[in-house]
Structure formats: C-alpha cells, structure tokens
C-alpha cells in the first residue's frame, strides 16, 4: 500500500510533535509521582502526629505534669518520624485551634522536607515542606462522680461479727456490692475499676463467662432493691442488667458502661497529714488512747482536740471534737479497732480522721506512709490476712443524731475530707446509719485507696467514696447525694 505525500507529511509532524512534547509529558508524569510521594509522606507524618498527640493525652489521663506530657509526646514523634531532621513542636496546652489554652489537650506539629525528583527539581523546586498537626485530649464520658472504686483485682474481704452493730459478712462477690432491702440511688456517677466478669450493656459476657465474681453486683432481698446512678461505669461487668437504672432518667434509658478503661486515683498526689503539709489543721500534740463512756443525752460534753491518738473509742455520752486532723495510729486493746463511735452523740464538724496501721506515725515526718504511693499492699499470706482483718473504724452515725463533717479550709490539701486511711492499710471501715433517735450526718470524702468500706443503713449521705472496694447494705432506701462532686471518667480522643 502506497502513502500519499500528505500522509507522510502528517506522520512527520506527529513525530516532531512527540519529540517536542515528550520531555514535557515526562515532567508532568514525574510531577504526579512527586505529588504522590508528598501525599504519602504527609499521610505518614499525620499518623505520627496523631499517635504522638494520643500518647501525650494518655499521660494527661494519668495526671502527669505538662513537662512529662510534652516529653512523652516528643519522644514518640522522634522515634517514629521518617526524617531525622524533621522539626517537632509539642504544646500542652495547645497554642492554636479550638482548644488553645486547654490544659486537657496536647498539640503536636511535625514539619519536614520531602526531596523531589526530576519533575519538580527541573522547575526549581528541589524539595517540598510538609506540615502535619494533631490535637488529642481528654473528654468526660460520665457525669461528675460520687463513688470511685479503685482496686482492679481485690482480695476476697470477709468480715466476722464486730460489736453489736456489724453482722458476719461473706467474702465479696464484686468490687462494688449492693445488698439489702431498699433501693440505693446515687446522684452522680459510679465508677468501678474492678475488672472481674459479668455482662456488658448489651448483655454480652465480659471476661471468661458471666459467673461471679463481678465488677459490680447487686443482690437484692426484695425485687425493688437496685442501684440507680447518673452513670455506672466498670472495667469489668455486672451481674444482671435489670438491677441497674438511670438516676432521674426515663425507663429503659441506658446507664451502664461496661468493659471500660480504669480511671486513675484522683487523690494519688494527696499528702499524708504532716505539719509541713497543713500546719493550720495538723497538730503534733500526743493524747494517748481515749475511751469515753459518758452519760447519754444529759451528761456534760467531753471535748477532744486535734493531734495524735493511739485509739478513740466512744461508747456513750456527748462528745465534741474540735476542728482539725485526728491521727489515730494504733488500736483499742479491748476491741482491736482504731476508731469506734458506737452509741454516743458525737459532734465532729470540720474534722478529718487519719487512720494508719503505722504505730510509730509522727506528723513531723510522715514516714513511711508518705512513700506508699501507688504500690499495692500485697505480700505473703495476704489472703489469710485479709479474710481475718478487723475493721479500722466502726462508726454508728445516726443512733443519737451524730454529725461528722469534713475539713472546711480551702487552703488545706485535706479540704473536703472527713476520713483518710493510710493507702497501704487494707482494713475495712464500717459506717452505719440507724436513725433511731434523730438523723445522723456523714459528709465529705471517705478515702481508703486499697481498703474495704461498708456503708449500712438508710437515709441520705452528703458523702463521696474513693475506696478499694465498697459494700452497701440498704436496710431501707439509701441516697448518696454529694454537694461537691468527684471528677468524671475521661477517655482519650483525637480532637483536631
């Protein structure tokens, strides 16, 4: 087949056009490759910024300082960034964006240069600078709390009969237990770190099975005996979904958050009572052991002063405690209990009891209690020791209308605390509200980091509980309505 002269001319023009355009086409192709490389590098940098910000927010979750948060986030970014020369900026709180100035957020900014290939360099652009920014922080996922149970895997506390007001109780079946005849309502969140099994909010098993022990258990004697709170959050599960309801909510409204991350102790930095920590409320005066048997109702009041006691036992009479901190470091030789308020009329307003198993405790130095920190009090023979423990405190609040209210001093680290047990002291604390001759009053924080607390009776309590484990025995309806709340539970999330 023969081609015409015109056809040959057109073929020649196409070859010439290809020869002219080919470098341009190749340049555009390389530009596309450069763009893809920049996009991939930006995606990698953004992932590093996101995870670095989340690692910093994780430190915020556990209460680390700003410097520690920034250091952890920076170290993570440096270890994972692809370009060792990348510039890393970490700010806590963030300096820009919607969360600028927020102490609950951390900002990470990565800037690095991406080497370009022929397409960009031929246009005088040897490298492209990319910038990735991320902000992570803490988000409240419950209402402010009223009860925080801290022990993730507690030993099986059991209690033998103690005095005339505490019956024998079997070993616990939950990090928090609700027993008895009445409904327990909590105007605030209930947060339980115990990771034992049960079911979650969907009825699915948490842990190996749905058998006890549980994170939270509710064992009512009457069908109406249940736990109602604004939120119920546990690291483990619960026994039966039907036992838990929303405080003030409509029927059927979800209240449970199961299989969730444990929360840190909100008072892990709280000092022990020493003269250096609170000279206004802590006294070094030594008063020995006090056993008080006065005349009920009509007898003259007996006054106690703040200071150091071996034990305090109030069996009858009218007793007034002056405001301040009462350090109790030993036990009554007859009852083996550190603090007993059995049948007297006690007025203890503006008072905090510090109870320790350290018989040599001195408010001048505070050791070794001050070094307890986050260390669990585990050791040899723990099971037998815990099963056989006597209470450190037995307090009958309402028999004769006693009143216990916390330290009221905004300059004190113990402001709002009424009971503080040494962190490594696992002994149970027992509070009973009988209301036989008038309403008793228990207010303030009850803090026993690894201890077991029993609250029995009926009525309303303006109290907060931060404890290792908690057992509530409702003789009739019981309301926990704190006027000052504890922190909510937080989760870590990417904010920007």
Secondary structure, DSSP 8 states (H G I E B T S, - for coil): ----HHHHHHHHHHHHHHHHHHHHHHHHHHHHHHHHHHHHHHHHHHHHHHHHHHHHHHHHHTT--HHHHHHHHHHHHHHH-S-TT-EEEEESS-SSSTTTT-TTEEEEEEEEEEE--HHHHTTT--EEEEEEEEEEEEEE-S--EEEEE--SS-----B--BTTTB--B---SEEEEEEESS-EEEEEEEEE----BEE-TTS-EESS-S-SSEEEEEEESSTT--EEEEEEEESS-BS-GGGEEETT--TT---EE-S------TTTT-----TTT-TTT----EEEEEEEE--TTTS--EEE-SEEEEEEEEEESEEEE-SEEEEE-S--TTT--SEEE-SSEEEETTEEEEE-S-TT--TTT-TTGGG-TT-----TTHHHHHHT---SEEEE-TTTT-EE-----TTSTTTTEEEEE-TT----EEEEE--SSS--EEEEEEEEEEEEEEEEEEEEEEEEEEEEEEEEEEEEEEEE--SS-B---EEEEE--
